[in-house]
Amino acid sequence: MQPFFEKIAPLNHTDNISAPLMMFHGRNDTRVPVTEAEQLNKDLKEKGKETELFIFENEGHQTERLENHIFMNTKIVTFMNEHLKGE
């Protein structure tokens, strides 16, 4: 399975990412280490691409807390309005 995961890893495709990217990640995620999101965010920034990473210190792989859902969805609406809304 390792070759497959290397092939699909976002970090191996940052040259192909041209749209702004917003990411949310739980610090306590046991499936996908938060370091993967941090590496992706860093690599994109170093390439001059627009990216934002929000880390929920009190979440795992799923976002479960109401306050985090409110924060995340507010950020998503703002992001969509900035990047997709026509003038």
For each residue, the residues with C-beta under 8 A, 3 or more apart:
1: 4 5
2: 5 6
3: 6 7
4: 1 7 8
5: 1 2 8 9
6: 2 3 9 12
7: 3 4 12
8: 4 5
9: 5 6 12 13 36
10: 13 14 17 36 40
11: 14 36 39 40 43
12: 6 7 9
13: 9 10 16 17
14: 10 11 17 40 43 44 47 49
15: 47
16: 13
17: 10 13 14 21 44 49
18: 49
19: 83
20: 49 50 51 52 79 83
21: 17 44 49 50 51 52
22: 51 52 53 54 75 76 79
23: 37 40 41 51 52 53 54
24: 53 54 55 56 63 72 75
25: 29 32 34 37 53 54 55 56
26: 29 34 55 56 58 59 60 61 62 63
27: 34 55 56 57 58 59
28: 58 59 60
29: 25 26 32 33 34 59 60 61
30: 60 61
31: 61
32: 25 29 36 37 61
33: 29 36
34: 25 26 27 29 37 38 55
35: 38 39
36: 9 10 11 32 33 39 40
37: 23 25 32 34 40 41 53 55
38: 34 35 41 42 53 55
39: 11 35 36 42 43
40: 10 11 14 23 36 37 43 44 51 53
41: 23 37 38 44 45 51 52 53
42: 38 39 45 46
43: 11 14 39 40 46 47
44: 14 17 21 40 41 47 49 50 51
45: 41 42 48 49 51
46: 42 43
47: 14 15 43 44
48: 45
49: 14 17 18 20 21 44 45
50: 20 21 44
51: 20 21 22 23 40 41 44 45
52: 20 21 22 23 41 75 79
53: 22 23 24 25 37 38 40 41
54: 22 23 24 25 71 72 75
55: 24 25 26 27 34 37 38
56: 24 25 26 27 59 63 65 68
57: 27
58: 26 27 28 65 68
59: 26 27 28 29 56 62 63 64 65 68
60: 26 28 29 30 64
61: 26 29 30 31 32
62: 26 59
63: 24 26 56 59 68 69 72
64: 59 60 68
65: 56 58 59 68 69
66: 69 70
67: 70 71
68: 56 58 59 63 64 65 71 72
69: 63 65 66 72 73
70: 66 67 73 74
71: 54 67 68 74 75
72: 24 54 63 68 69 75 76
73: 69 70 76 77
74: 70 71 77 78
75: 22 24 52 54 71 72 78 79
76: 22 72 73 79 80
77: 73 74 80 81
78: 74 75 81 82
79: 20 22 52 75 76 82 83
80: 76 77 83 84 85
81: 77 78 84 85
82: 78 79 85
83: 19 20 79 80
84: 80 81
85: 80 81 82
86:
87:
